[in-house]
């Protein structure tokens, strides 16, 4: 992970906040910032979720889980603590600041891409109350669980301390 994650997130916000950019062009632009396809995918996935969480919290009193899900190499869904993703924490800080200071159009363009906010909107449009609702973290499709899990070591490396 790059040393200044906050600057990286801020740079991506300006890219993700542009409306009408095709997804492949958006990914190409983010890749120019980070040059690592997995980090680019993580930025593209997590920044909108953080913006959606902040907006949802301002719409109603909702509770958020501290986990998310991702599939491992075997295809099994794994539950992971959200604090394992530093991009989310940096994006939450940026989203909170931008929610209060703007620009609103950029904020909304990013927040409306959030799966969490889509669930909130769906419930509200159906006439349901979301007060006190519990929102779960996202289920990542294109980011493997192994990105967040500690690498397993062979028994001899554990014994020898490598």
Secondary structure, DSSP 8 states (H G I E B T S, - for coil): --S-HHHHHHHHHHHHT-TT--HHHHHHHHHHHH--HHHHHHHHHHHHHHHHHHHHHHHS--EE-SEEEEE-TTS-EEEEEGGG-HHHHHHHHHHHHHHHHS-HHHHHHHHTT-HHHHHHHHHHHTT---TT-EE---EESSS-GGGTS-----HHHHHHT-
